[in-house]
Amino acid sequence: MIMMTQQKLDHVSLLNIDEVGEYLNMNKRTLYSYVQKGIIPHIRLGKGKKGPIRFDINHIDKWIDANTNNYVE
């Protein structure tokens, strides 16, 4: 298990699939599906569809905000 601390996140802009999975509490299969469908913001390094996938933490936070309803109990 990867331990992501807030201090580490303050210095890191791009996360790999394992790190963003831990950050969002989502499994890799779901994340890969979201990437394939264009649901979650991501960056492909290199050329084509075989390059490593990275996630900008700032874009992920904005994506969460945009997809969060204002329901409060």
Rosetta constraint file for C-alpha pairs under 8 A:
AtomPair CA 2 CA 18 HARMONIC 7.57 0.50
AtomPair CA 2 CA 19 HARMONIC 6.78 0.50
AtomPair CA 2 CA 22 HARMONIC 7.22 0.50
AtomPair CA 4 CA 8 HARMONIC 6.41 0.50
AtomPair CA 4 CA 9 HARMONIC 6.82 0.50
AtomPair CA 4 CA 19 HARMONIC 7.30 0.50
AtomPair CA 4 CA 22 HARMONIC 7.68 0.50
AtomPair CA 4 CA 23 HARMONIC 7.32 0.50
AtomPair CA 5 CA 9 HARMONIC 6.28 0.50
AtomPair CA 6 CA 10 HARMONIC 6.14 0.50
AtomPair CA 7 CA 11 HARMONIC 6.96 0.50
AtomPair CA 8 CA 12 HARMONIC 6.32 0.50
AtomPair CA 9 CA 13 HARMONIC 7.28 0.50
AtomPair CA 9 CA 57 HARMONIC 7.98 0.50
AtomPair CA 12 CA 57 HARMONIC 7.83 0.50
AtomPair CA 13 CA 56 HARMONIC 5.47 0.50
AtomPair CA 13 CA 57 HARMONIC 5.55 0.50
AtomPair CA 13 CA 58 HARMONIC 7.20 0.50
AtomPair CA 14 CA 54 HARMONIC 5.83 0.50
AtomPair CA 14 CA 55 HARMONIC 5.24 0.50
AtomPair CA 14 CA 56 HARMONIC 4.50 0.50
AtomPair CA 14 CA 57 HARMONIC 6.11 0.50
AtomPair CA 15 CA 19 HARMONIC 5.58 0.50
AtomPair CA 15 CA 20 HARMONIC 5.83 0.50
AtomPair CA 15 CA 54 HARMONIC 5.45 0.50
AtomPair CA 15 CA 55 HARMONIC 5.02 0.50
AtomPair CA 15 CA 56 HARMONIC 6.34 0.50
AtomPair CA 15 CA 57 HARMONIC 6.76 0.50
AtomPair CA 16 CA 20 HARMONIC 6.21 0.50
AtomPair CA 16 CA 53 HARMONIC 6.50 0.50
AtomPair CA 16 CA 54 HARMONIC 4.86 0.50
AtomPair CA 16 CA 55 HARMONIC 6.33 0.50
AtomPair CA 17 CA 21 HARMONIC 5.95 0.50
AtomPair CA 17 CA 28 HARMONIC 6.67 0.50
AtomPair CA 17 CA 31 HARMONIC 7.46 0.50
AtomPair CA 17 CA 53 HARMONIC 6.89 0.50
AtomPair CA 17 CA 54 HARMONIC 6.73 0.50
AtomPair CA 17 CA 55 HARMONIC 7.56 0.50
AtomPair CA 18 CA 22 HARMONIC 6.29 0.50
AtomPair CA 18 CA 28 HARMONIC 6.96 0.50
AtomPair CA 19 CA 23 HARMONIC 6.13 0.50
AtomPair CA 20 CA 24 HARMONIC 5.99 0.50
AtomPair CA 20 CA 55 HARMONIC 7.00 0.50
AtomPair CA 21 CA 25 HARMONIC 5.46 0.50
AtomPair CA 21 CA 26 HARMONIC 4.76 0.50
AtomPair CA 21 CA 27 HARMONIC 5.73 0.50
AtomPair CA 21 CA 28 HARMONIC 6.27 0.50
AtomPair CA 21 CA 31 HARMONIC 7.18 0.50
AtomPair CA 22 CA 26 HARMONIC 6.57 0.50
AtomPair CA 22 CA 27 HARMONIC 7.99 0.50
AtomPair CA 26 CA 30 HARMONIC 6.77 0.50
AtomPair CA 26 CA 31 HARMONIC 6.94 0.50
AtomPair CA 27 CA 31 HARMONIC 6.49 0.50
AtomPair CA 28 CA 32 HARMONIC 6.02 0.50
AtomPair CA 29 CA 33 HARMONIC 6.23 0.50
AtomPair CA 30 CA 34 HARMONIC 6.17 0.50
AtomPair CA 31 CA 35 HARMONIC 6.14 0.50
AtomPair CA 31 CA 40 HARMONIC 7.85 0.50
AtomPair CA 32 CA 36 HARMONIC 6.13 0.50
AtomPair CA 33 CA 37 HARMONIC 6.18 0.50
AtomPair CA 34 CA 38 HARMONIC 5.93 0.50
AtomPair CA 34 CA 39 HARMONIC 4.86 0.50
AtomPair CA 34 CA 40 HARMONIC 5.61 0.50
AtomPair CA 35 CA 39 HARMONIC 6.12 0.50
AtomPair CA 35 CA 40 HARMONIC 5.78 0.50
AtomPair CA 35 CA 41 HARMONIC 7.46 0.50
AtomPair CA 35 CA 42 HARMONIC 6.94 0.50
AtomPair CA 40 CA 60 HARMONIC 7.59 0.50
AtomPair CA 40 CA 63 HARMONIC 7.34 0.50
AtomPair CA 41 CA 55 HARMONIC 6.82 0.50
AtomPair CA 41 CA 56 HARMONIC 7.84 0.50
AtomPair CA 41 CA 59 HARMONIC 6.53 0.50
AtomPair CA 41 CA 60 HARMONIC 6.63 0.50
AtomPair CA 41 CA 63 HARMONIC 7.36 0.50
AtomPair CA 42 CA 53 HARMONIC 6.70 0.50
AtomPair CA 42 CA 54 HARMONIC 5.83 0.50
AtomPair CA 42 CA 55 HARMONIC 4.75 0.50
AtomPair CA 42 CA 56 HARMONIC 6.89 0.50
AtomPair CA 43 CA 53 HARMONIC 5.69 0.50
AtomPair CA 43 CA 54 HARMONIC 5.12 0.50
AtomPair CA 43 CA 55 HARMONIC 6.04 0.50
AtomPair CA 43 CA 56 HARMONIC 7.65 0.50
AtomPair CA 44 CA 49 HARMONIC 7.49 0.50
AtomPair CA 44 CA 51 HARMONIC 5.59 0.50
AtomPair CA 44 CA 52 HARMONIC 5.72 0.50
AtomPair CA 44 CA 53 HARMONIC 4.69 0.50
AtomPair CA 44 CA 54 HARMONIC 6.35 0.50
AtomPair CA 45 CA 51 HARMONIC 5.12 0.50
AtomPair CA 45 CA 52 HARMONIC 5.40 0.50
AtomPair CA 45 CA 53 HARMONIC 6.36 0.50
AtomPair CA 45 CA 54 HARMONIC 7.41 0.50
AtomPair CA 46 CA 50 HARMONIC 7.87 0.50
AtomPair CA 46 CA 51 HARMONIC 4.94 0.50
AtomPair CA 46 CA 52 HARMONIC 7.25 0.50
AtomPair CA 47 CA 51 HARMONIC 6.00 0.50
AtomPair CA 55 CA 59 HARMONIC 7.55 0.50
AtomPair CA 55 CA 60 HARMONIC 7.03 0.50
AtomPair CA 56 CA 60 HARMONIC 6.27 0.50
AtomPair CA 57 CA 61 HARMONIC 6.18 0.50
AtomPair CA 58 CA 62 HARMONIC 6.32 0.50
AtomPair CA 59 CA 63 HARMONIC 6.01 0.50
AtomPair CA 60 CA 64 HARMONIC 6.17 0.50
AtomPair CA 61 CA 65 HARMONIC 6.27 0.50
AtomPair CA 62 CA 66 HARMONIC 6.09 0.50
AtomPair CA 63 CA 67 HARMONIC 6.14 0.50
AtomPair CA 64 CA 68 HARMONIC 6.00 0.50
